[in-house]
Amino acid sequence: MGIPHFLCMPFPVQGHVNPLMQLALLLAKHGCKVTFVHTEFNHKRANTTAGAGNLIKGSQVELVTLSDGLDPEDDRTDVTKLLLSIKSTMPARLSKLIQHINALDVDNKITCIIVTFNMGWALEVGHKLGIKGALLCPASATSLASAACIPKLLGDGIIDSQGLPTRKQEIQLSPDMPMMDTQNFPWRGFNKTFFDHLVQEMKTLELGEWWLCNTTYDLEPGAFSISPKFLPVGPLMESENHKSSFWEEDKCCLDWLDKQAPQSVIYVSFGSLAVMNPNQFKELAHGLDLLDKPFIWVVRPNDKKDNVNVYPHDFHGSKGKIVGWAPQKKILNHPALACFISHCGWNSTLEGICAGVPFLCWPCATDQYLDKSYICDVWKIGLELNKDENGIILRGEIRKKVDQLLADEDIKARSLKLKEITVNSILEGGQSLKNLKFFMDWAN
């Protein structure tokens, strides 16, 4: 038997590329051969630091690219358009790529394909070629459990054929899971086309023998009763050095952080996809002024020119640093950090947990509402920012909740305790590491 050879294929958005890249680096560190497939567009955009033979610096992960089928000037923030283009053009290209890779090294053929959501078609390609498959879920295990329960939710009349709740209620997906508001299913905000795609995708993903979850048993124990396919291998935090960000990170904020008092800085970031309306943007700016505390605020460079954030004319921001994109893990782990105002995307949630940082929750879409309920109600390591009757989070609310959070020693203590439990699971003897080793043996 040779060593396992994994082909990793994420859906080409930041929140999918990052965790799968972390998994790829971890598999390579354990002696596996890994080929990572970027789209040509993302490869150019990430400007990945590649050495000889397109290997990622300091690892055994080899990068290859495939076209996503769109023209260079097409709008890739239109996820439906991107998805349809990938599904119609990539399968044939992937099949050729696999045969090419296998012909180059007959002794180390691809033994397993790992995909993220929306890329289930690649498991079909692999299946036809006799290659094993697995999913890496970039969201929480609870989100995955919700999607796996769609047929039952439809059958029980809890949601309709568009994925919308039939009435306002709270349900439990399984007896060990927290109560869940039916408004907060992870497909919240999807249109019918996208919901139908999700239903079909879940069926396709059945071809994957394992559904790997970037989480631990301790964080979401109930979710694992939903399906025997679920296998927690998180938190995937392998490499500090590898840059798989699509934007240039502003490192100067780290020098600035070094000059701040311990536990004094508020970090504000809404991930790679969230877009804020102009009124809310102004209110947040005023809220940060009102806090009168040092802050780092990530205002993402926008690909579209028509949606430019305008700072209010009376915004000072003198105590803070506004950056286009930030080295988030380094900031969260910095001793100067006090709390994280977050959209509660799963990657950010895990990074905050692994840094032991308390949260102020500002969910914007999809699975973020679910993550927020874990942060505030289950783990109790953060507080929720509440909107007014117009759906705006006001500056006064921001100040009130920041003050409340920073004064709460219990939340700080729970955050540090949860950090310890979570990080231990990927260390020697931890359950996630045992699961990862089991998975590597299975893939061989």
Secondary structure as a PSIPRED ss2 file (coil, helix, strand):
# PSIPRED VFORMAT (PSIPRED V4.0)

   1 M C   1.000  0.000  0.000
   2 G C   1.000  0.000  0.000
   3 I C   1.000  0.000  0.000
   4 P C   1.000  0.000  0.000
   5 H E   0.000  0.000  1.000
   6 F E   0.000  0.000  1.000
   7 L E   0.000  0.000  1.000
   8 C E   0.000  0.000  1.000
   9 M E   0.000  0.000  1.000
  10 P C   1.000  0.000  0.000
  11 F C   1.000  0.000  0.000
  12 P C   1.000  0.000  0.000
  13 V C   1.000  0.000  0.000
  14 Q H   0.000  1.000  0.000
  15 G H   0.000  1.000  0.000
  16 H H   0.000  1.000  0.000
  17 V H   0.000  1.000  0.000
  18 N H   0.000  1.000  0.000
  19 P H   0.000  1.000  0.000
  20 L H   0.000  1.000  0.000
  21 M H   0.000  1.000  0.000
  22 Q H   0.000  1.000  0.000
  23 L H   0.000  1.000  0.000
  24 A H   0.000  1.000  0.000
  25 L H   0.000  1.000  0.000
  26 L H   0.000  1.000  0.000
  27 L H   0.000  1.000  0.000
  28 A H   0.000  1.000  0.000
  29 K H   0.000  1.000  0.000
  30 H C   1.000  0.000  0.000
  31 G C   1.000  0.000  0.000
  32 C C   1.000  0.000  0.000
  33 K E   0.000  0.000  1.000
  34 V E   0.000  0.000  1.000
  35 T E   0.000  0.000  1.000
  36 F E   0.000  0.000  1.000
  37 V E   0.000  0.000  1.000
  38 H E   0.000  0.000  1.000
  39 T E   0.000  0.000  1.000
  40 E H   0.000  1.000  0.000
  41 F H   0.000  1.000  0.000
  42 N H   0.000  1.000  0.000
  43 H H   0.000  1.000  0.000
  44 K H   0.000  1.000  0.000
  45 R H   0.000  1.000  0.000
  46 A H   0.000  1.000  0.000
  47 N C   1.000  0.000  0.000
  48 T C   1.000  0.000  0.000
  49 T C   1.000  0.000  0.000
  50 A E   0.000  0.000  1.000
  51 G C   1.000  0.000  0.000
  52 A H   0.000  1.000  0.000
  53 G H   0.000  1.000  0.000
  54 N H   0.000  1.000  0.000
  55 L E   0.000  0.000  1.000
  56 I E   0.000  0.000  1.000
  57 K C   1.000  0.000  0.000
  58 G C   1.000  0.000  0.000
  59 S C   1.000  0.000  0.000
  60 Q C   1.000  0.000  0.000
  61 V E   0.000  0.000  1.000
  62 E E   0.000  0.000  1.000
  63 L E   0.000  0.000  1.000
  64 V E   0.000  0.000  1.000
  65 T E   0.000  0.000  1.000
  66 L E   0.000  0.000  1.000
  67 S C   1.000  0.000  0.000
  68 D C   1.000  0.000  0.000
  69 G C   1.000  0.000  0.000
  70 L C   1.000  0.000  0.000
  71 D C   1.000  0.000  0.000
  72 P C   1.000  0.000  0.000
  73 E C   1.000  0.000  0.000
  74 D C   1.000  0.000  0.000
  75 D C   1.000  0.000  0.000
  76 R C   1.000  0.000  0.000
  77 T C   1.000  0.000  0.000
  78 D C   1.000  0.000  0.000
  79 V H   0.000  1.000  0.000
  80 T H   0.000  1.000  0.000
  81 K H   0.000  1.000  0.000
  82 L H   0.000  1.000  0.000
  83 L H   0.000  1.000  0.000
  84 L H   0.000  1.000  0.000
  85 S H   0.000  1.000  0.000
  86 I H   0.000  1.000  0.000
  87 K H   0.000  1.000  0.000
  88 S H   0.000  1.000  0.000
  89 T H   0.000  1.000  0.000
  90 M H   0.000  1.000  0.000
  91 P H   0.000  1.000  0.000
  92 A H   0.000  1.000  0.000
  93 R H   0.000  1.000  0.000
  94 L H   0.000  1.000  0.000
  95 S H   0.000  1.000  0.000
  96 K H   0.000  1.000  0.000
  97 L H   0.000  1.000  0.000
  98 I H   0.000  1.000  0.000
  99 Q H   0.000  1.000  0.000
 100 H H   0.000  1.000  0.000
 101 I H   0.000  1.000  0.000
 102 N H   0.000  1.000  0.000
 103 A H   0.000  1.000  0.000
 104 L H   0.000  1.000  0.000
 105 D C   1.000  0.000  0.000
 106 V H   0.000  1.000  0.000
 107 D H   0.000  1.000  0.000
 108 N H   0.000  1.000  0.000
 109 K C   1.000  0.000  0.000
 110 I C   1.000  0.000  0.000
 111 T C   1.000  0.000  0.000
 112 C E   0.000  0.000  1.000
 113 I E   0.000  0.000  1.000
 114 I E   0.000  0.000  1.000
 115 V E   0.000  0.000  1.000
 116 T C   1.000  0.000  0.000
 117 F C   1.000  0.000  0.000
 118 N C   1.000  0.000  0.000
 119 M C   1.000  0.000  0.000
 120 G C   1.000  0.000  0.000
 121 W H   0.000  1.000  0.000
 122 A H   0.000  1.000  0.000
 123 L H   0.000  1.000  0.000
 124 E H   0.000  1.000  0.000
 125 V H   0.000  1.000  0.000
 126 G H   0.000  1.000  0.000
 127 H H   0.000  1.000  0.000
 128 K H   0.000  1.000  0.000
 129 L C   1.000  0.000  0.000
 130 G C   1.000  0.000  0.000
 131 I C   1.000  0.000  0.000
 132 K E   0.000  0.000  1.000
 133 G E   0.000  0.000  1.000
 134 A E   0.000  0.000  1.000
 135 L E   0.000  0.000  1.000
 136 L E   0.000  0.000  1.000
 137 C E   0.000  0.000  1.000
 138 P C   1.000  0.000  0.000
 139 A C   1.000  0.000  0.000
 140 S C   1.000  0.000  0.000
 141 A H   0.000  1.000  0.000
 142 T H   0.000  1.000  0.000
 143 S H   0.000  1.000  0.000
 144 L H   0.000  1.000  0.000
 145 A H   0.000  1.000  0.000
 146 S H   0.000  1.000  0.000
 147 A H   0.000  1.000  0.000
 148 A H   0.000  1.000  0.000
 149 C C   1.000  0.000  0.000
 150 I H   0.000  1.000  0.000
 151 P H   0.000  1.000  0.000
 152 K H   0.000  1.000  0.000
 153 L H   0.000  1.000  0.000
 154 L H   0.000  1.000  0.000
 155 G H   0.000  1.000  0.000
 156 D C   1.000  0.000  0.000
 157 G C   1.000  0.000  0.000
 158 I C   1.000  0.000  0.000
 159 I E   0.000  0.000  1.000
 160 D C   1.000  0.000  0.000
 161 S C   1.000  0.000  0.000
 162 Q C   1.000  0.000  0.000
 163 G C   1.000  0.000  0.000
 164 L C   1.000  0.000  0.000
 165 P E   0.000  0.000  1.000
 166 T C   1.000  0.000  0.000
 167 R C   1.000  0.000  0.000
 168 K C   1.000  0.000  0.000
 169 Q C   1.000  0.000  0.000
 170 E E   0.000  0.000  1.000
 171 I E   0.000  0.000  1.000
 172 Q C   1.000  0.000  0.000
 173 L C   1.000  0.000  0.000
 174 S C   1.000  0.000  0.000
 175 P C   1.000  0.000  0.000
 176 D C   1.000  0.000  0.000
 177 M C   1.000  0.000  0.000
 178 P C   1.000  0.000  0.000
 179 M C   1.000  0.000  0.000
 180 M E   0.000  0.000  1.000
 181 D E   0.000  0.000  1.000
 182 T H   0.000  1.000  0.000
 183 Q H   0.000  1.000  0.000
 184 N H   0.000  1.000  0.000
 185 F C   1.000  0.000  0.000
 186 P C   1.000  0.000  0.000
 187 W C   1.000  0.000  0.000
 188 R C   1.000  0.000  0.000
 189 G C   1.000  0.000  0.000
 190 F C   1.000  0.000  0.000
 191 N C   1.000  0.000  0.000
 192 K H   0.000  1.000  0.000
 193 T H   0.000  1.000  0.000
 194 F H   0.000  1.000  0.000
 195 F H   0.000  1.000  0.000
 196 D H   0.000  1.000  0.000
 197 H H   0.000  1.000  0.000
 198 L H   0.000  1.000  0.000
 199 V H   0.000  1.000  0.000
 200 Q H   0.000  1.000  0.000
 201 E H   0.000  1.000  0.000
 202 M H   0.000  1.000  0.000
 203 K H   0.000  1.000  0.000
 204 T H   0.000  1.000  0.000
 205 L H   0.000  1.000  0.000
 206 E C   1.000  0.000  0.000
 207 L C   1.000  0.000  0.000
 208 G C   1.000  0.000  0.000
 209 E C   1.000  0.000  0.000
 210 W E   0.000  0.000  1.000
 211 W E   0.000  0.000  1.000
 212 L E   0.000  0.000  1.000
 213 C E   0.000  0.000  1.000
 214 N C   1.000  0.000  0.000
 215 T C   1.000  0.000  0.000
 216 T C   1.000  0.000  0.000
 217 Y C   1.000  0.000  0.000
 218 D C   1.000  0.000  0.000
 219 L C   1.000  0.000  0.000
 220 E C   1.000  0.000  0.000
 221 P H   0.000  1.000  0.000
 222 G H   0.000  1.000  0.000
 223 A H   0.000  1.000  0.000
 224 F H   0.000  1.000  0.000
 225 S H   0.000  1.000  0.000
 226 I C   1.000  0.000  0.000
 227 S C   1.000  0.000  0.000
 228 P C   1.000  0.000  0.000
 229 K C   1.000  0.000  0.000
 230 F E   0.000  0.000  1.000
 231 L E   0.000  0.000  1.000
 232 P E   0.000  0.000  1.000
 233 V C   1.000  0.000  0.000
 234 G C   1.000  0.000  0.000
 235 P C   1.000  0.000  0.000
 236 L C   1.000  0.000  0.000
 237 M C   1.000  0.000  0.000
 238 E C   1.000  0.000  0.000
 239 S C   1.000  0.000  0.000
 240 E C   1.000  0.000  0.000
 241 N C   1.000  0.000  0.000
 242 H C   1.000  0.000  0.000
 243 K C   1.000  0.000  0.000
 244 S C   1.000  0.000  0.000
 245 S C   1.000  0.000  0.000
 246 F C   1.000  0.000  0.000
 247 W C   1.000  0.000  0.000
 248 E C   1.000  0.000  0.000
 249 E C   1.000  0.000  0.000
 250 D C   1.000  0.000  0.000
 251 K C   1.000  0.000  0.000
 252 C H   0.000  1.000  0.000
 253 C H   0.000  1.000  0.000
 254 L H   0.000  1.000  0.000
 255 D H   0.000  1.000  0.000
 256 W H   0.000  1.000  0.000
 257 L H   0.000  1.000  0.000
 258 D H   0.000  1.000  0.000
 259 K C   1.000  0.000  0.000
 260 Q C   1.000  0.000  0.000
 261 A C   1.000  0.000  0.000
 262 P C   1.000  0.000  0.000
 263 Q C   1.000  0.000  0.000
 264 S C   1.000  0.000  0.000
 265 V E   0.000  0.000  1.000
 266 I E   0.000  0.000  1.000
 267 Y E   0.000  0.000  1.000
 268 V E   0.000  0.000  1.000
 269 S E   0.000  0.000  1.000
 270 F C   1.000  0.000  0.000
 271 G C   1.000  0.000  0.000
 272 S C   1.000  0.000  0.000
 273 L C   1.000  0.000  0.000
 274 A C   1.000  0.000  0.000
 275 V C   1.000  0.000  0.000
 276 M C   1.000  0.000  0.000
 277 N C   1.000  0.000  0.000
 278 P H   0.000  1.000  0.000
 279 N H   0.000  1.000  0.000
 280 Q H   0.000  1.000  0.000
 281 F H   0.000  1.000  0.000
 282 K H   0.000  1.000  0.000
 283 E H   0.000  1.000  0.000
 284 L H   0.000  1.000  0.000
 285 A H   0.000  1.000  0.000
 286 H H   0.000  1.000  0.000
 287 G H   0.000  1.000  0.000
 288 L H   0.000  1.000  0.000
 289 D H   0.000  1.000  0.000
 290 L H   0.000  1.000  0.000
 291 L H   0.000  1.000  0.000
 292 D C   1.000  0.000  0.000
 293 K C   1.000  0.000  0.000
 294 P C   1.000  0.000  0.000
 295 F E   0.000  0.000  1.000
 296 I E   0.000  0.000  1.000
 297 W E   0.000  0.000  1.000
 298 V E   0.000  0.000  1.000
 299 V C   1.000  0.000  0.000
 300 R C   1.000  0.000  0.000
 301 P C   1.000  0.000  0.000
 302 N C   1.000  0.000  0.000
 303 D C   1.000  0.000  0.000
 304 K C   1.000  0.000  0.000
 305 K C   1.000  0.000  0.000
 306 D C   1.000  0.000  0.000
 307 N C   1.000  0.000  0.000
 308 V C   1.000  0.000  0.000
 309 N C   1.000  0.000  0.000
 310 V C   1.000  0.000  0.000
 311 Y C   1.000  0.000  0.000
 312 P C   1.000  0.000  0.000
 313 H C   1.000  0.000  0.000
 314 D C   1.000  0.000  0.000
 315 F C   1.000  0.000  0.000
 316 H C   1.000  0.000  0.000
 317 G C   1.000  0.000  0.000
 318 S C   1.000  0.000  0.000
 319 K C   1.000  0.000  0.000
 320 G E   0.000  0.000  1.000
 321 K E   0.000  0.000  1.000
 322 I E   0.000  0.000  1.000
 323 V E   0.000  0.000  1.000
 324 G C   1.000  0.000  0.000
 325 W C   1.000  0.000  0.000
 326 A C   1.000  0.000  0.000
 327 P C   1.000  0.000  0.000
 328 Q H   0.000  1.000  0.000
 329 K H   0.000  1.000  0.000
 330 K H   0.000  1.000  0.000
 331 I H   0.000  1.000  0.000
 332 L H   0.000  1.000  0.000
 333 N C   1.000  0.000  0.000
 334 H C   1.000  0.000  0.000
 335 P C   1.000  0.000  0.000
 336 A C   1.000  0.000  0.000
 337 L E   0.000  0.000  1.000
 338 A E   0.000  0.000  1.000
 339 C E   0.000  0.000  1.000
 340 F E   0.000  0.000  1.000
 341 I E   0.000  0.000  1.000
 342 S E   0.000  0.000  1.000
 343 H C   1.000  0.000  0.000
 344 C C   1.000  0.000  0.000
 345 G C   1.000  0.000  0.000
 346 W H   0.000  1.000  0.000
 347 N H   0.000  1.000  0.000
 348 S H   0.000  1.000  0.000
 349 T H   0.000  1.000  0.000
 350 L H   0.000  1.000  0.000
 351 E H   0.000  1.000  0.000
 352 G H   0.000  1.000  0.000
 353 I H   0.000  1.000  0.000
 354 C H   0.000  1.000  0.000
 355 A H   0.000  1.000  0.000
 356 G C   1.000  0.000  0.000
 357 V C   1.000  0.000  0.000
 358 P C   1.000  0.000  0.000
 359 F E   0.000  0.000  1.000
 360 L E   0.000  0.000  1.000
 361 C E   0.000  0.000  1.000
 362 W C   1.000  0.000  0.000
 363 P C   1.000  0.000  0.000
 364 C C   1.000  0.000  0.000
 365 A C   1.000  0.000  0.000
 366 T C   1.000  0.000  0.000
 367 D C   1.000  0.000  0.000
 368 Q H   0.000  1.000  0.000
 369 Y H   0.000  1.000  0.000
 370 L H   0.000  1.000  0.000
 371 D H   0.000  1.000  0.000
 372 K H   0.000  1.000  0.000
 373 S H   0.000  1.000  0.000
 374 Y H   0.000  1.000  0.000
 375 I H   0.000  1.000  0.000
 376 C H   0.000  1.000  0.000
 377 D H   0.000  1.000  0.000
 378 V H   0.000  1.000  0.000
 379 W C   1.000  0.000  0.000
 380 K C   1.000  0.000  0.000
 381 I C   1.000  0.000  0.000
 382 G E   0.000  0.000  1.000
 383 L E   0.000  0.000  1.000
 384 E E   0.000  0.000  1.000
 385 L C   1.000  0.000  0.000
 386 N C   1.000  0.000  0.000
 387 K C   1.000  0.000  0.000
 388 D C   1.000  0.000  0.000
 389 E C   1.000  0.000  0.000
 390 N C   1.000  0.000  0.000
 391 G C   1.000  0.000  0.000
 392 I C   1.000  0.000  0.000
 393 I C   1.000  0.000  0.000
 394 L C   1.000  0.000  0.000
 395 R H   0.000  1.000  0.000
 396 G H   0.000  1.000  0.000
 397 E H   0.000  1.000  0.000
 398 I H   0.000  1.000  0.000
 399 R H   0.000  1.000  0.000
 400 K H   0.000  1.000  0.000
 401 K H   0.000  1.000  0.000
 402 V H   0.000  1.000  0.000
 403 D H   0.000  1.000  0.000
 404 Q H   0.000  1.000  0.000
 405 L H   0.000  1.000  0.000
 406 L H   0.000  1.000  0.000
 407 A C   1.000  0.000  0.000
 408 D C   1.000  0.000  0.000
 409 E H   0.000  1.000  0.000
 410 D H   0.000  1.000  0.000
 411 I H   0.000  1.000  0.000
 412 K H   0.000  1.000  0.000
 413 A H   0.000  1.000  0.000
 414 R H   0.000  1.000  0.000
 415 S H   0.000  1.000  0.000
 416 L H   0.000  1.000  0.000
 417 K H   0.000  1.000  0.000
 418 L H   0.000  1.000  0.000
 419 K H   0.000  1.000  0.000
 420 E H   0.000  1.000  0.000
 421 I H   0.000  1.000  0.000
 422 T H   0.000  1.000  0.000
 423 V H   0.000  1.000  0.000
 424 N H   0.000  1.000  0.000
 425 S C   1.000  0.000  0.000
 426 I C   1.000  0.000  0.000
 427 L C   1.000  0.000  0.000
 428 E C   1.000  0.000  0.000
 429 G C   1.000  0.000  0.000
 430 G C   1.000  0.000  0.000
 431 Q H   0.000  1.000  0.000
 432 S H   0.000  1.000  0.000
 433 L H   0.000  1.000  0.000
 434 K H   0.000  1.000  0.000
 435 N H   0.000  1.000  0.000
 436 L H   0.000  1.000  0.000
 437 K H   0.000  1.000  0.000
 438 F H   0.000  1.000  0.000
 439 F H   0.000  1.000  0.000
 440 M H   0.000  1.000  0.000
 441 D H   0.000  1.000  0.000
 442 W H   0.000  1.000  0.000
 443 A H   0.000  1.000  0.000
 444 N C   1.000  0.000  0.000
